[in-house]
Amino acid sequence: MEKPAKSNAELAASLGLLRGLSFQLAMSQSTQEATAVPKADELLPLKLSPEAVRTCVRAVAQFLRRVLPLCQAHTVEFFTHGLWEKMVVLPPETVLEVLSGERLQQLLEEPPPQRPLEEAADGCDFSNIFCENSQKLVDVRAFALAAKYYSLPNLGVCISLEDMLKALNCQQQPRSDVEMKTDDFMNNKKSHEVQLMSALVDGIAKYNGLNQVIDLGSGKGYLSSFLSMQYNLKVYGIDSSNTNTHGANERNRKLKKHWRAYQSQARANVRGQVLEKEKERPEQDKEKCKANISEQLLRTNNSLQSQAQVATTDSILFETADVFTDSNVSFTSKQYVLSSGTQLQLNENNISENVFLNILPADAVEMESSPKNKGRELCEEEKERRKMASLKAKASRSKEANIYSPLTSYITAETELSDIVADLEDCIMVGLHTCGDLAPSTLQIFTAKPEIKAVCSVGCCYHLLSEEHETEKGDIQGTWGFPMCQYLKEDACFCGRNGRMAACLALERVAVGQVLPTESLFYRAVLQVIIEEFYGVDRSDRNIGKVFSKSSSFLDYVRKSLKKLELDESKISDSLIMEYFGKYKHRMNELEAFNMLKVVLGPCIEALILLDRLCYLTEQDNLAWSGLVKLFDPIKSPRCYAVVAMKKQTFHTQQNC
């Protein structure tokens, strides 16, 4: 399983390349027009060589090979298998003292030991962490620092979002005149994710001259709709759930329905702002101010009317199969009159249709009203001229309008996108927290399909990945979620479902006070003792599910769980159930301490999974650039790393995208 060790000189050279990397940006010279660029990586941060990535992968894999048994054990079996006695010498109080509260935060802030990566790759001496004879954990602090050493932040393989955007020659801001605030229709976590990932996706798309986005696992369409509205990209959101697709369509329909309420409120706000400015001016400047306002409003009058007319039942914000069925919606332009008689028209530079959710009240409803034209009747010739101008503006806007189309399809590595997206063109493929195998499938589709020029993938749910060596029976070679790279395949690398489950834990959140679900895990572990000792059942194909949240006590929990498992609950008395509870209650802190050890190892396992994906990309010969970008705040969004890659091509960059 283990590859022959390299010489210290070779490893030192690889290490020097890795540790000495500084992601310096080579920016293109500004020109008046877009400049043809022969290679993408000439402008992007210096990427890691395949050898440097393999050095990282090898070091992390070798470290985990020694410590992974702590995570591969399931907490359900904690008492039945005597996991604490088998794996840890220390009392649980010692472990919790080091890994709880302020101590854990200090540990995260403390610099890791400055030992070379090849030390682990060549079979590091773990005698200061584990007992040589019993192989049990003896030094929890050394264990935590070693785990920190082999996590992504310390390995030096990640690029910050700020550096990536600078390299793409982008500013982290939307392209529309007024920024849309996602807080109005997303929770804080989703808003944080959508805004930052959208900026990166837009930067990559513009850098590569792309306008089409394929969003895999799009869910309710938050990322897709934001990319379409705020960045004018043509987005196809594909999700396997009809419910999610319907939800995305329904959400779009509601956005359209409330457009009039937004428009009316926006006009009122602008009117108030203009009137307030007038009051602040000295008396002698009033006439001049009114004249300037009148001139500005007249210039924008025609463009607003065209904009309002475009927003009809066949073109508004985005287009889906069932969005344009509400014939009761009409959009008009309403005028306001100042005391001087000056007509106030909405200024499109101040108000954008893309930000209507910012001021839309929670109880906004569609209001029935009609425009009132108190001016003179227009002659027929003028009416016809304006009608033709409006139609031309509408046609022009319809061609330029970018679309968000939710679609339903189950995606695998073998999926033919052209069967799903009829007008598939050169595009970027993205995925925000794509579950399980969908993240590696995204990368496999990217490398296989010539139309997909770039990819930006943030995965999650590592425990749902398919793993090549997890079972004897498997799918066709090449369809596994882990490992992906040839390097780890040859090394027969194995994590296991419980190990990958630990990669889903959130160390940074725990460090700032998030409480682990110790009581529910304790209930389940004691229940397993009852099942095995009293009922003589080692394993069951049935899942208990979320019984804990519906239970009033341990006794109630056991009774409900036995029913779910189809075991005769009448055979065991209440007193015996509570006897089991009393027997193990004082050992609950062992389970809590054991789970804290898993939390500390979680980032190392996640590092191996993400490095495997990066290594897979470095093994492809048609890529210009690939890397890992730290995209989110890990406290707000623990799965915070994006795998980014771009293919070799000649394209045009756009300044200040």
N, C-alpha and C positions, 0 to 999 in steps of 0.2 A: 504493500500500500504506500509506503513512504519512499519518496525519491531519494537517490543518492545525494548526499550532502555536497554542496559546492565548496570549493576552497575558500578560505577566509579572505583571500585577496579579491576573488571574484565577487563574493558577497559584499565586501567592503566597498568595492567599486559601485555595485548596484545601490548599496545603501547611500553612498555619497551622492549619487544621482538623485535618489528619492528625497533624502533629507535636505539636500541643498537646493531643491527646487524653489524658485521664487516666481510666482505667477505674474510676470511682468507683462504689461500690455503694449502691444505694438499697434498703434492706431494709424489709420490711413490719413494721408494729407487731404485736407478739405479742398474740394473743387466746386465749381459752380454747378456742374451736372454730375450724375451718377457715374462712377468710374468702374470699368471692368476689372474684376479681381480674379486672378488665375487660381488662387488657392485660399480656402476659407481659413486655414490655420495660420496664415500670415498675419491676420488681424486679431486672432483670439489668444487667450492666455496660453502659455506654454503647456502643452499636454504631456502627461506622463508617458514614457515609452512602455511598450509591452513588457519589457524586462523589469522595469520598475514596478509595474502593477503586479506582475507575478511574484516579485519579492515580497510585496505587502500581503498578497493572498497566502503565500506559503507561511509567512510568519504568524499570521492570525490563525490559520488552520492548525498549525502545530501547537500553538498555545491552547486553542479550544480542544484539541484532541486530549489534552491532559485534564482540563477542568470541566469539560462538557457533561460528564456523568452527574454533576450537581443539578444540571438543568434537564437532563433526559429523564430523570425520575419524576413521576407524576405525583402531585400533592394528594390525590385521592388515596394513594398507597403509602402515605407518610407514616402512619402508625402500623399498618399491616406488614410493611416491609422494614420497619425500624430504620428509616432513612437517616435520622439524626445520629443515632449510635453508630451507623455504618460509615458516615462521611465526615463527621465533625467531632473534634476532640473538645473544643471549647464549650463552655456553658452558653446557653442562648442569651443570657444577660450581657455577656461580653460582646457578642456579635451585634446586638441591638444598640449597645452603647456607642460602638464605632460607626454604625451605619444608620443612625437616626438623627433627625433634627439638624442642629447646627454642625454637628460633627460630619455629617454626610456632605453638607454644603461646603465646608472647609476642605474636605477631601477632593471634591470636584474642582475646587479652585487651586489646589496645590499642584505644582508641576510634577508630572510623572517622572519616574526614574529615567535618567539619560543613559539607557543601555541600548546597544545596537539591535536592530531587528534580527540580524542573522543569529544572534544568541539563542533566540527561541526557535528559529528555523533549523538550527543544528542540534536541537535537543537540549533546551535550557534546563539548568539544574533548579528544580522547584523545591529544594530542601528547606528553604526559608519560608515556604508557603504550606507545604504538605509534609507530613511525617514520612520519612524514608521507609519505615517498616510497615506501618498501618495504612499509609497513603491517605490519612485523614487530614483535614484542614487544621492547621495549628496557628496561623497568623492571618487574621482577617484583614488587618490594615495593609499588609504586603499583598494580599490577594486583591484587594480593591484597587490599589495603585497599579498592579500589573494589568488588571482588566481595563483600567483607564488608558494605559499605555497602548493597548491594542484596539482602541476605538477610533472611529474616523477623525474626530477633531485633532487627535494627537499624531495621526499617521501622515498628515500633511498632504492628503490626496484631494482635498475638497477646495472648491473655489467659492468665494462669497458671491451673493447675488449682486452686490454693488460692483464688484470687479467684473463680473460677467456682463452686466449692462454697459459698463464703460467700454469694454472690448467690442461689444456689438454696436457701439456708437449710438446708444440709446439713452434717453433720460427716463427715469422711473415715473412716468406720468402718462395719462391717457392722451390720445390724439385729438379728441373732440375739444371744443372750445371750453366747455364747462365739465368739470369732473363729476362723475356719477358716484354717489356715496352708497356703497353696498350695505352699510349698517342698517339701512332702512328696510331691507327685505331679506337679510341673512343674519344668522347669529354671529357673534364675534369671531369664533374660530373659522367659520366658513368665509366670512368677509376677509379675514387676514389672508387666508389661503388663496382665494380667488383674485384679490388685487395683486398680490406679489407674483403669482404664477402667470397671470394675464400679461403683466409687464414683461416677463421673461419670454413667454411664447410670442408676443408681438415683436419683441426685439429679434428673436431668431427668425421669425417669418420675414420681416422686412430685410434683415441682413441677407437672406437667401432669395429675396425677390418672390416670396410666396404670398398668396392671398387666401388659399383654402386650408382649413383646419379640420382634421378628423379627430374628434374627442371620443375616445373609447371609455366605456363605463361612465357615461355622462350623467347618470342619475337623473335628478330633477332639472338639470340644465343650467345650474348656476354659473359654472365656468363658461359654458358655450354661449349663453345669452350675453354675458358680460363681454366676451371677446367680440361678439357680433355688434353689440350696441356701442361699446366704448372705443373699440379699436377698428371697427369697420372691416372685420374679417368675415369671410364666408365659412360658416361652421356647420359641419354635420356631427350631431351628437348621437352616438350609437350606444344603446344600453340593452341588456338582455331581458329586462323587465318591462312588460307592457304597462304595468302600473306606473313605473317611473316615466315612461314616454308619455303616457296620458297626463301625468302630473305636470310635465314640462309644457305640453300643449295647453293645458288648462291655465297654467300660470301666464303663458303668453297671451291667452285670450283675455285674462283679467287686466293685464297691463294695457292692452288695447282699449278695453271697456272704460278704464278710468282716465284715458287720455284727456277727455274734455275737462274733467275736474281739475287735473293738473294744469291744463292750459289756462283755465279761468283764474285759478289761484296765482299762477305765474304772472299773468297780466296785471292782476291787482297788486302784486308785490312790486312790479316794475313801476306801475303808476305811482304807488306810494313813495318809492325811492326818488322818482323824478320830482314829485311835489315837495318832498322834504328838502331836496337840494335847492329848489327854488326859494324856499323860505329862508334858507341860510345865507343866500346871497344878499349883498347890500341893495338898497332900493334902486340905485342908479344903474345896477347891472341886470335888473330883471328883464327888461325888454331884449337885451342882447342874449341873455340865457334862453329865453323862449324861442328866439329866432334860431339859435343853434340847435335846440332840441327839435324844433319843427323840421329843420333841414335834415337832421340825422334820421328822424322817424320816416320822413318821406322817402329817403334813400332805401330804407329797409322794408318799406310797405309791400312792394311787389314781390320781393323774395319770400316774405312771410306768407303771403297769400298762396304762392306756389307751393310752399312747404306744407301749408294746411291742406291744400287740395290733393297733394300727393298722398297724405295719410288717409286714404280711403280704404274700402274693403278689399282692395287687391294689392296694397303695398303699405306696410307700416312696421318699422323696426325689424321684424323678422317674419318669415313665411313658413307655415306648416300646413299639414293636410287639412286641419279643421279650424284654423285660426280665423279665416276670413268668411265666417258664416253669420256674423252679427250685422244684419242690415239696418239695425236701429241706430248705428253710430254714424254721426256726421261731424265733420270738422269745419269750423268756420273761423273767420278772423273778426274779432270784435274791436270796435274803436271806443276810445274814451275822450272826453272833451275837457280841456282845462278851462280855467276861468277866462282866459284870453281868447278862447275859441280854437286854440291849437289842438289838432287831433293827435292823440297819443296812440301809437301802434307798438306792439311788442317788438323789442329789439332782439334779433336772433343772435347777436353776439353776447347778450346777457343771459338769455334763456335758451336752453337746448332741449329737444325732445328726449335726449338721453338721460336727463337728470330729473325726470318728473317724479320719481319716487322720493326724492329728497323732501319735497314739500307736500306730497300727497297725504292728506289726513287719513287716519285709520278707518273712518267711517265714510270715506269718499264714495259718492254715488254719481251716476250719470245724470246730468241735468238737461231737461228739455228746454231749449231756447232757440231762437232764430236770430240771425243778424239783423240789425236795424240800420238801414241806410237812410240817413236824413239828408243826404246830398241830392243834387239834381239828378234827374233820370238821364242815363247814358244813351247816346244815340246808338242805333243798331250797328253802325260801322265800328264804333268803339267797342261795343260788346263783343263783336266777332273777333276783333283784333286781340282783345284780352283773353278770349276763350282759346284762340290758337296759341297764344303765348303760354297759357296755362298748360295746355296739352303737351307742348314741346318740353316745358319744364318737368312735367310729370314723367314723360318718356325718358328724359335724360336721367332723372333721379332713379327711375325704376331700373335702368341699366346699371347704375352705379351702386344702388342699394345692396348691401350685403345681407345675407340670409342666415338664419339659424333654423335648421331642420332637424327635429328629433326623429330618430329611427329606432326600430327594435330589431335586434339580431344578436345571436350568441356568437361571440368572437373566439376563435382559437388561432393557433399559429398557422393553420392551413387555410384560413378564411380568405376568400377572394373578395377584396373590397369592391372591385368593379361590379360585382353582382349585387352589391348593396347600394353603392353610390354611383348612379348612372353617369354623372358628369365628373367623374374622378379626374383630377388633374394633378400637376405637381403640387405637393402639399406638405404640411408638417403634421405629424401624428402626436397627440398628447393624451395624457391620462392623469387625473388627479385622484390619488388614493385608489388606484385600481386594485381590486381584491385578488389575492392568491395568484393563480397562474396567468391572469390577464396582464400583469406587468411584464413578465418574461415573454409572453406571446406578443405584446406590443413591440418589443425589441426584435423578435424574430421576424415579424411581418415587415418591420422597418428595413432590416437588412436584405430581405428577399424581394421586396417590391420596388421597382425603379421609380415609380411615381412619388414615393415617399422620400423626400429629400432631407428631412430632419425629424428628430424625435425629442420629446421632453416628457419623461415618465416618472411619476411619484407613486410608488407601490405601497401596499399595506397588507394586513392579514397574512403574515408570513406563514402562520401555522396551516393555512389552506393550500400552500404550495404542494405540488406533487414532487416527490423526491425519488430519484432513480433507485437508490439502494434501500428504500424503506420497506418494500415488499418484494417477494420473489417474482410475482406476476406484474407485468407493467405494460405500458403502451409502447408504441414504436419508438425506437431510439431517436432522440432529437426533440421529443415533445415534452420532456420533463421541465418542471419549473425550476428545479435545483438538483444538481449544479448545471449551469449553462456552459461554462467555459471548458474547453478541452483539457486545460491544465488540471482542474479539480476532478474531471471525469476520470482521467488517468490515475489520479491519486485516490480514487474511490472514496471521496469525501462524503461524510454522512453526518447530518445533524439530528434528524428525528423530529417528529411532530412536537414533542414536549420542548425540545430545544428551540425549535422555531417559534413556539408559543412564547418563550422567554424573550425573544427578540421583539415581541410586540409590547413589552412592558415599557413604562415611561420613567426612566431614571430621574430626569430633570424635574418632572412633576412631583415625584415622591420626595425629592430633595427640598422642595418648597412647601411640603406639608400635605400632599395628597395621601390619603389613608388607603392602604391595601385592604381588600375584602377578606380580612383574616377570619372573621367569625363564620362567614358562609363556607370558606374553605375548611375550617375546623369541623363544622357540622358534617360536611361531606366526607371527611376523613374518618370521623367516628362512625358514621353510617356504614362505611365500607367494612369496618371492624364487625359491626353487627351482621351485615350481609354474609361475610365469610365465616365468622365463628358460629352464629346462631342458625343461619339458613344453609350454610355449606355451599354457597355460590361464589365462585371466584370471579367470573366475568358475566356481564349481561349485555345483550345487544341493544337494550332499551336505554334511552337517555332520560335522566331525571328532569332536566330543564331548569327553569327558573322557579323552583319550589320555595327556595329560601325567602324570596321577597313576598311570598304569599303565606308565610307561616308565622304564627304568633309566638312560638316557642320551639325548643329542640324536640320536644315530644310531638308537637304538631308537625314539625318538619319530617320526622321519621315516619309517622303514620302516612302522610301524603306521599312520601317517596316510595314506601313499600307498595302502595297501590299502583303507582306509576310503573314500578318494576314487576307488577303482577305477582307479588309475593304475599302470602297469607298473613296479614297484619294481626289477625286474632291469635296467632300462635305465641306472640311475645307480649308480655305484660308491660304496663306503664312503668312499674317499679324497676323492671329489668332494663328498660330503655334508659331511665334516669341513672341507673347504676353505671351503665357504660359511660354516660355523660360525666358523672362524677369521677370516674376512673381516669379520664384523659383531660379534664378541664385544666388542671394545673400545668399541663404540657402545651397549652395553646401558644405560649411564647416561643416554643421550639419551632412550631410551624411558621410563626411570624418571622423569626430570624432566618429560617431556611428560605422563605420567599424573598427576603431582602438580599440574600446571596444571589438568587436568580435575577433580581432587578439589576444588580451590579454587573452581572455578566451579559445582560440583554444587549447593550450597545456593541459588544464584541461580536455577538452572533449576527446582529444586523449588519455590522461592517463586513463580515464574510459574505453575506448574501449580496450586498450591493457591490462589493469588489468582484464577486463572481460575474455579475452583470457587466461591470466595466471591463473586466478581463475578456469576456466574450466579445465585446465590441472591438477591443484592440486586436483580436484575432482575425477580424474582417479586413479585407484589403481594399475595400471601396469607400472607406471613411476618411474624411479630411480631419475631423476633430471629434473627440469624445472626452467626457469628464463627469465628475460629480459636483453638483452645485448645491450648497446649503441654502435652501429656499425660505424656510419658515423659522420662526422662533419655536424651539422645541418644547417650551412650556405651553404655548398656545396650540401647537400642532406637533406632537412627538415624531411622527413620520415626516421628517423635514427635508429629506435629501431627494434631489431630482437627478435622474440619469439623463444626460443630454448628449446628443451626437448629431453630426452633420456629414452628408456625403460629399465626395469630391465632385466638383462641378465648376463651371465658369458662370458667375452670376454678377449681378450689380448690387452694390450696397447703396443704401439711401441714408443721406445725412440726417442726423438728429431724429431718428425714427421714434 
